[in-house]
Amino acid sequence: MTMKARDVMTTGIVTVPPDAPVRAVAETLLKYGISAVPVVDHHGAPLGIISEGDLMPRNETAREARRDWWLQILSNGGEVHPDYLQFMRSDHRTAAQIMVSPVVTVDENVPLAEIADILFENKIKRVPVLREGRIVGIVSRADLLKTLARPRPAAARDPVHDDGTALPIASDKLEALAHRHNGAAAPPHEPAADEFSASAFQALRLEHEKHEEQLRREAKRIADEKHHRQAGQMLASHLTDEAWERMMHNARATAKKGDEEHLLLRFPAELCSDHGRAVNAPDPEWPATLRGMAADIYLRWKAELRPHGFTLAARVVDFPDGIPGDIGLYLSWGKHDDVAH
């Protein structure tokens, strides 16, 4: 049978009511690690949709803080970008006032080919799926691309009718969406080469590389979302006495092995208000950029351990795509250049 929206849609959809304040909408996006949320009435019928871009300040100076935005909004009184803080204090809009409406939707029984056409023609990234007028899921470009990239046996490359004729899962627009999703224009259609020619083998190699690149992009997207959720959790959590005692116990065990420092915490650079730039410099003022759990550890060290000669070092642990990824806080009983004294 033809694959339909219900076969690939993401379920368990998070929604917000039309009277939800801007701050509540932003917290919802951060909590669930999503980039857009539908606005529904009390029956679950869609009224509109809000993406993170709809929540951004219109002032260009304030928009420079976009990368720090998700952490700043939940900083609970911490030092944040002044323009953004002023924007949040003065913004009393509701979801109904900032949502994009009307929203394009599809029924759960709509074929994937038609959904690909809808996304392509409307230049949108996702479409809510309805069942009897209520939202039951969302189909995104990523959902369609995963379906396109999924390996299938040659004998069952495409669904078929009962009479054995092929039934494609998506239209040519799906291929165009794949290139648009990856930031490239759709290539012109070319006739297939002879299957035993060098050009045909080269085409197979290029197709394999394309498939591998799609998998890498999807893996990176999943990793980025995981990092984003982890940063949000660390921002909202606090250092307990039990956790601190466990860290000290592990540090003592490290010293017994002859080492001069111990990794207290590894956390996403996103937890820093500047995404780790001060730590990477290194800038002596890097402690001021810490947030959440990392900030708690710094304050605990400053009050309890610094008087006894311990230092606290911060270093970038990895650099995915050339930018700071994870950062480590190291308790040291030796000497280092990148330490807080």
Salt bridges, closest charged atoms under 4 A:
GLU27 OE2 - ARG23 NE 3.20
GLU52 OE2 - ARG66 NH2 3.15
ASP68 OD1 - HIS275 NE2 3.40
ASP83 OD2 - HIS81 ND1 3.98
ASP91 OD2 - ARG93 NH2 2.75
GLU108 OE1 - ARG131 NH2 2.94
GLU121 OE2 - LYS173 NZ 3.40
ASP143 OD1 - LYS146 NZ 3.85
ASP158 OD1 - ARG152 NH1 3.33
GLU175 OE2 - HIS179 NE2 3.39
GLU175 OE2 - LYS210 NZ 2.16
GLU209 OE2 - ARG205 NH1 2.36
GLU213 OE1 - ARG216 NH2 2.88
GLU213 OE2 - ARG217 NE 3.27
GLU218 OE2 - LYS146 NZ 3.95
GLU218 OE2 - ARG221 NH2 2.44
ASP224 OD2 - LYS220 NZ 2.84
GLU225 OE2 - ARG221 NH1 2.64
ASP241 OD1 - ARG300 NH1 3.26
GLU261 OE2 - ARG315 NH2 2.66
GLU261 OE1 - HIS336 NE2 3.15
GLU270 OE2 - HIS228 ND1 2.42
ASP296 OD2 - HIS238 ND1 3.26
GLU304 OE2 - ARG300 NE 2.47
ASP318 OD2 - ARG266 NH2 3.50
ASP321 OD2 - LYS220 NZ 3.38
ASP326 OD1 - HIS227 NE2 2.70
ASP326 OD2 - ARG266 NE 2.87
ASP338 OD2 - ARG315 NH1 3.88
